[in-house]
């Protein structure tokens, strides 16, 4: 036996269990079938690094959010697409505020959790697939570090082109990113070096998620500096209009449609 | 890149970080170098199952223990060997009570944490290696589910023989186990079936631990029913004198030297 996971909807299963813990409804994770245990998200990096983190934050209410999340939602205007809606924490607040918000996710399990929590407008798929649906937006949200979804040099231009195709005139993107280069931890600086040697951006993480018997395939997730982001945006229909780095190394990047 | 970890002292690194979080001394795990995050122990099973669990319990004081731990320490008498001493939570209470206790562990990092927390008598190695040291004991503790260290049919008799070689007349073993067969979760019942097909005990887990960039090799860890334990003890110098299953599926097994 190799210890390899079965490919499946890791994120959906994880969020279903977090919801069960939070509501007390449905089967919950137990140790020895008896003692409740927290839901832990496990992330593997392709150099062998592994990290576990409690997953409850995906369902956290605004009172528990980081300050940049509040500043991000305060920037929202008009028809809004929440990309990687997850368990819907951001979408639920926007709904409450009367913002017309659509939640997009590739995880069917995540959408099910959103539905049960009251998010009304949900779309399954990628942004590329969503272009054909004919819906158009004024604001695109990439929160919860989801600037990472631009993956790297290759994917970034196609990703930003798809957003432009979904955009109304004057549209904006509000993206949460993290500058990865402040660390002196050799586990991370060594990985950044390795990435550059293989022609990738330093913080272009190759990851997979695991939960219980399930794993995702390996995928790229970009953690980049503001300078790298500015480079990636150049030549796309977007321009980097504002960077809020009051909570460095985290930042909120605002892109607006150029021209 | 394969995502394979580097072999190292997983448990020691983990406990060092838990101690740093608890005391506020030394580098602590952070998200984005900024937000503290809990230390999570990750356990992989050879069928691809993975679990993360907060590791703080290794340093928990008696007030946070499960009831069976208290009943276990109340059974201690005489010169005591705490096998798999971990971060020393049990040994520290015994010291306080004036019990002469020795902590044994294969993890150098764990012993370092024990030392810093005040455990006085510590030995690095396996029980087999410790036989040659000439020390002899009245009580052997296998707490924190450490009955698992008997691994399975092959190792159990050698393990119990080594304990007998370390034993004074009238010695006892107090072991904490878990009956694995109460579950109906197919992820577990399927694994038990698979194990039996490959000639192993149903709950003979093949595991490795991971923490950050480190992993252990794969090892066997036995989760067995009381009936299976009784079978494994038969023909050894020990007899199964008592089973306390008041907190089923967890149980405390007491073995005494036969004859």
Interface residues (C-beta under 8 A of the other chain):
Chain A: X1 X2 X3 X4 X5 X6 X31 X32 X33 X34 X35 X37 X38 X40 X41 X42 X44 X45 X46 X47 X48 X49 X50 X51 X52 X53 X54 X66 X178 X182 X183 X187 X206 X208 X210 X211 X212 X213 X215 X218 X247 X249 X250
Chain B: X1 X2 X3 X4 X5 X6 X31 X32 X33 X34 X35 X37 X38 X40 X41 X42 X44 X45 X46 X47 X48 X49 X50 X51 X52 X53 X54 X66 X178 X182 X183 X187 X206 X208 X210 X211 X212 X213 X215 X218 X247 X249 X250
